[in-house]
């Protein structure tokens, strides 16, 4: 045991000597070059020696802010601002904006403006910061009224354990588990329920990561296709999930004018043009100035999940469980503080409906589905080359469902007529002296069979066209 502590002490001593060999001047140079992660350990060590140094507080606060540690950066930037360090004003203002503290942000911006009244470059920087804060404020005012029923903080490398999808929603896995590529284990691959199509992200040399899809060809996957440019925007695309319709795709992107880091977007395949619609950015609270990703909708459970690293340690992420809205409904309030709390998910209980007991829904969300050996398949009805229905519940159009139900009823009549035809034909073949009545009966049944077949095919075409017209255009 003593050897263990001695070894630890030696290691800490080596680390301390290594940091001491990196001087404050080195850290300042890295800071000016934008190498904040390199400068951060040195500033931390220097701060321990001189915590009242206003400039050190500013350098440390900015380095923490630029490396994503917003809440940790706050106290150092506030101290530097109180000690009238001009550069701290604008960074603290940006930080306040990212925390949706817009009044506090504007106070810091005003201080920065007074300190840089005659410096054009500084005023341009201020104008950009204010524009971003105003943008965030507009988005906060459009926060979606969504019921978030649970949250779970997990390691980023294990965050898929919080997603308990029904088998009908397909499956998620780390890309490295399927493609055997050296990729980060927090990047994910989606496979559909039929296990014949996958969606994933891949980074090519010297380029951002883009979304791809492959199909199963006999015993292996192939025919890799990259999604089009309007989906694969400049920036990184990752974390795809496809709805049961096979057309609606949720994904995360650092492009598409995201608030900051990854934001969640949704797009839909357009059958008519054989292309994808321009992706839409989801409202807050699904998105934030932090990294938000892997939106999943489980239609069987009636639940959804998404992940966010807002206000989390660098190695952790929070996965939120929510009840999807049938249509987008915004939070109605004139209180910007309340709206900011809903946008930031300061308390999930604030999103709950009065008098509603969420215990059973929370239990359902945590329920790990047992794989179904036998799936409900009443028929196979091809809607298009990507979608096949198996039950009447699959129809989204009530009119198309009614028309197809008529076709099913007529198919039962057709089967009965064909069975009767087989009996009479057998009687005819076994009795060469069969009378005209039997012959006439067979001819009549054959005519009925042919007419029924044509009517069934007409109804199926009508049902398919109605379903496509109302749901896939």
HUHU-V152363 format. One record per residue. N is the residue number from 0. RES is the residue in one letter. D_FIRST is the distance of its C-alpha to the first C-alpha in Angstrom with 2 decimals. Layout:
N:RES:D_FIRST + N:RES:D_FIRST
//
This chain:
0:X:0.00 + 1:X:3.82 + 2:X:5.39 + 3:X:5.12 + 4:X:6.73 + 5:X:8.80 + 6:X:10.00 + 7:X:10.97 + 8:X:12.72 + 9:X:14.53 + 10:X:15.65 + 11:X:16.98 + 12:X:18.66 + 13:X:20.35 + 14:X:21.57 + 15:X:22.90 + 16:X:24.71 + 17:X:26.11 + 18:X:27.53 + 19:X:28.94 + 20:X:30.75 + 21:X:32.45 + 22:X:34.87 + 23:X:36.57 + 24:X:39.72 + 25:X:38.06 + 26:X:37.02 + 27:X:40.59 + 28:X:42.08 + 29:X:39.91 + 30:X:40.91 + 31:X:44.57 + 32:X:44.16 + 33:X:42.70 + 34:X:39.24 + 35:X:37.59 + 36:X:34.30 + 37:X:33.87 + 38:X:34.88 + 39:X:32.79 + 40:X:29.37 + 41:X:31.26 + 42:X:33.28 + 43:X:30.22 + 44:X:28.73 + 45:X:32.17 + 46:X:32.70 + 47:X:29.68 + 48:X:31.47 + 49:X:34.91 + 50:X:35.05 + 51:X:38.71 + 52:X:39.90 + 53:X:42.28 + 54:X:42.35 + 55:X:38.55 + 56:X:38.66 + 57:X:41.35 + 58:X:39.63 + 59:X:36.34 + 60:X:38.30 + 61:X:40.44 + 62:X:37.54 + 63:X:35.81 + 64:X:39.19 + 65:X:39.99 + 66:X:36.69 + 67:X:37.35 + 68:X:35.29 + 69:X:38.39 + 70:X:37.16 + 71:X:34.45 + 72:X:37.16 + 73:X:39.52 + 74:X:38.43 + 75:X:38.41 + 76:X:41.82 + 77:X:43.26 + 78:X:42.25 + 79:X:43.79 + 80:X:46.89 + 81:X:47.32 + 82:X:47.16 + 83:X:49.95 + 84:X:48.26 + 85:X:50.89 + 86:X:48.71 + 87:X:46.45 + 88:X:49.50 + 89:X:50.12 + 90:X:46.52 + 91:X:45.98 + 92:X:49.28 + 93:X:48.15 + 94:X:44.89 + 95:X:46.93 + 96:X:49.23 + 97:X:46.37 + 98:X:45.33 + 99:X:49.02 + 100:X:49.52 + 101:X:52.82 + 102:X:54.39 + 103:X:51.38 + 104:X:51.48 + 105:X:55.17 + 106:X:54.64 + 107:X:52.20 + 108:X:54.64 + 109:X:57.45 + 110:X:55.48 + 111:X:54.77 + 112:X:58.48 + 113:X:59.63 + 114:X:57.28 + 115:X:58.52 + 116:X:62.16 + 117:X:63.62 + 118:X:60.95 + 119:X:62.10 + 120:X:58.89 + 121:X:56.85 + 122:X:59.43 + 123:X:59.30 + 124:X:55.52 + 125:X:56.13 + 126:X:58.76 + 127:X:56.33 + 128:X:53.67 + 129:X:56.31 + 130:X:57.63 + 131:X:54.20 + 132:X:53.73 + 133:X:57.22 + 134:X:56.43 + 135:X:53.34 + 136:X:55.42 + 137:X:58.07 + 138:X:55.58 + 139:X:54.04 + 140:X:57.59 + 141:X:57.73 + 142:X:54.61 + 143:X:55.07 + 144:X:55.24 + 145:X:52.70 + 146:X:50.98 + 147:X:47.21 + 148:X:45.95 + 149:X:42.19 + 150:X:39.34 + 151:X:35.88 + 152:X:33.18 + 153:X:31.29 + 154:X:29.53 + 155:X:32.23 + 156:X:31.10 + 157:X:31.66 + 158:X:34.63 + 159:X:37.04 + 160:X:35.44 + 161:X:37.35 + 162:X:40.69 + 163:X:42.12 + 164:X:45.42 + 165:X:48.21 + 166:X:49.06 + 167:X:52.42 + 168:X:50.75 + 169:X:49.28 + 170:X:45.63 + 171:X:43.01 + 172:X:40.26 + 173:X:38.29 + 174:X:40.65 + 175:X:38.22 + 176:X:38.32 + 177:X:42.09 + 178:X:43.12 + 179:X:40.15 + 180:X:40.15 + 181:X:37.32 + 182:X:37.71 + 183:X:35.49 + 184:X:34.50 + 185:X:35.82 + 186:X:39.35 + 187:X:41.28 + 188:X:44.12 + 189:X:46.72 + 190:X:48.62 + 191:X:51.72 + 192:X:52.37 + 193:X:54.49 + 194:X:51.73 + 195:X:54.28 + 196:X:53.45 + 197:X:50.36 + 198:X:49.82 + 199:X:47.03 + 200:X:46.39 + 201:X:46.08 + 202:X:45.68 + 203:X:47.99 + 204:X:47.58 + 205:X:48.42 + 206:X:49.28 + 207:X:48.00 + 208:X:46.89 + 209:X:49.89 + 210:X:50.59 + 211:X:51.79 + 212:X:53.00 + 213:X:53.51 + 214:X:55.48 + 215:X:55.09 + 216:X:57.48 + 217:X:57.77 + 218:X:54.22 + 219:X:52.51 + 220:X:52.46 + 221:X:54.57 + 222:X:57.29 + 223:X:54.83 + 224:X:56.50 + 225:X:55.39 + 226:X:56.41 + 227:X:59.12 + 228:X:58.79 + 229:X:59.52 + 230:X:56.26 + 231:X:54.23 + 232:X:54.80 + 233:X:53.40 + 234:X:49.76 + 235:X:47.18 + 236:X:48.12 + 237:X:45.63 + 238:X:44.70 + 239:X:48.08 + 240:X:49.19 + 241:X:52.67 + 242:X:54.58 + 243:X:56.34 + 244:X:59.57 + 245:X:58.13 + 246:X:59.53 + 247:X:57.42 + 248:X:54.27 + 249:X:51.58 + 250:X:49.36 + 251:X:47.37 + 252:X:48.47 + 253:X:47.70 + 254:X:51.41 + 255:X:54.47 + 256:X:54.14 + 257:X:50.90 + 258:X:49.76 + 259:X:46.62 + 260:X:44.15 + 261:X:44.93 + 262:X:47.72 + 263:X:49.07 + 264:X:52.56 + 265:X:54.91 + 266:X:57.71 + 267:X:60.14 + 268:X:61.85 + 269:X:65.61 + 270:X:67.52 + 271:X:70.79 + 272:X:69.52 + 273:X:66.76 + 274:X:64.33 + 275:X:61.73 + 276:X:62.67 + 277:X:61.27 + 278:X:57.82 + 279:X:57.64 + 280:X:54.74 + 281:X:53.56 + 282:X:53.86 + 283:X:51.16 + 284:X:48.92 + 285:X:48.27 + 286:X:48.05 + 287:X:46.60 + 288:X:45.73 + 289:X:42.30 + 290:X:41.68 + 291:X:43.41 + 292:X:43.74 + 293:X:44.17 + 294:X:46.96 + 295:X:47.57 + 296:X:50.46 + 297:X:50.49 + 298:X:54.18 + 299:X:53.71 + 300:X:51.31 + 301:X:53.06 + 302:X:49.79 + 303:X:48.18 + 304:X:44.80 + 305:X:43.85 + 306:X:40.69 + 307:X:40.14 + 308:X:37.37 + 309:X:39.19 + 310:X:36.94 + 311:X:33.79 + 312:X:30.59 + 313:X:31.01 + 314:X:29.13 + 315:X:30.98 + 316:X:34.54 + 317:X:36.58 + 318:X:38.90 + 319:X:41.96 + 320:X:44.20 + 321:X:47.87 + 322:X:51.34 + 323:X:53.53 + 324:X:56.88 + 325:X:60.05 + 326:X:61.27 + 327:X:59.69 + 328:X:59.99 + 329:X:58.95 + 330:X:57.62 + 331:X:60.63 + 332:X:59.94 + 333:X:61.12 + 334:X:57.95 + 335:X:55.92 + 336:X:52.87 + 337:X:53.03 + 338:X:53.65 + 339:X:50.68 + 340:X:48.43 + 341:X:49.76 + 342:X:49.37 + 343:X:45.76 + 344:X:44.98 + 345:X:43.79 + 346:X:44.26 + 347:X:45.05 + 348:X:46.91 + 349:X:49.48 + 350:X:50.66 + 351:X:51.30 + 352:X:54.85 + 353:X:55.98 + 354:X:56.03 + 355:X:54.37 + 356:X:51.68 + 357:X:49.18 + 358:X:46.99 + 359:X:48.67 + 360:X:48.57 + 361:X:44.84 + 362:X:44.30 + 363:X:46.48 + 364:X:44.51 + 365:X:41.27 + 366:X:43.05 + 367:X:42.04 + 368:X:45.41 + 369:X:46.05 + 370:X:47.75 + 371:X:51.44 + 372:X:52.91 + 373:X:56.41 + 374:X:57.39 + 375:X:60.47 + 376:X:63.09 + 377:X:66.72 + 378:X:68.12 + 379:X:67.39 + 380:X:69.22 + 381:X:68.65 + 382:X:68.72 + 383:X:68.01 + 384:X:66.23 + 385:X:62.83 + 386:X:63.34 + 387:X:64.41 + 388:X:65.03 + 389:X:64.51 + 390:X:65.50 + 391:X:67.92 + 392:X:64.99 + 393:X:64.11 + 394:X:67.29 + 395:X:66.92 + 396:X:70.68 + 397:X:72.44 + 398:X:75.69 + 399:X:74.18 + 400:X:72.61 + 401:X:76.04 + 402:X:77.79 + 403:X:75.31 + 404:X:75.69 + 405:X:79.42 + 406:X:78.73 + 407:X:76.57 + 408:X:79.44 + 409:X:81.95 + 410:X:79.74 + 411:X:79.96 + 412:X:83.76 + 413:X:83.74 + 414:X:81.76 + 415:X:84.27 + 416:X:87.23 + 417:X:85.79 + 418:X:85.19 + 419:X:88.81 + 420:X:89.94 + 421:X:88.23 + 422:X:90.09 + 423:X:93.48 + 424:X:93.04 + 425:X:92.26 + 426:X:95.39 + 427:X:97.43 + 428:X:96.25 + 429:X:96.99 + 430:X:100.42 + 431:X:102.66 + 432:X:105.35 + 433:X:103.11 + 434:X:105.20 + 435:X:105.32 + 436:X:103.42 + 437:X:100.28 + 438:X:100.64 + 439:X:101.13 + 440:X:98.12 + 441:X:95.89 + 442:X:97.17 + 443:X:96.61 + 444:X:93.02 + 445:X:92.29 + 446:X:93.62 + 447:X:91.46 + 448:X:88.41 + 449:X:89.05 + 450:X:89.63 + 451:X:86.54 + 452:X:84.40 + 453:X:85.72 + 454:X:85.15 + 455:X:81.55 + 456:X:80.84 + 457:X:82.48 + 458:X:80.41 + 459:X:77.15 + 460:X:78.03 + 461:X:78.94 + 462:X:75.68 + 463:X:73.64 + 464:X:75.54 + 465:X:75.20 + 466:X:71.44 + 467:X:70.97 + 468:X:73.32 + 469:X:71.54 + 470:X:67.90 + 471:X:67.42 + 472:X:69.60
//
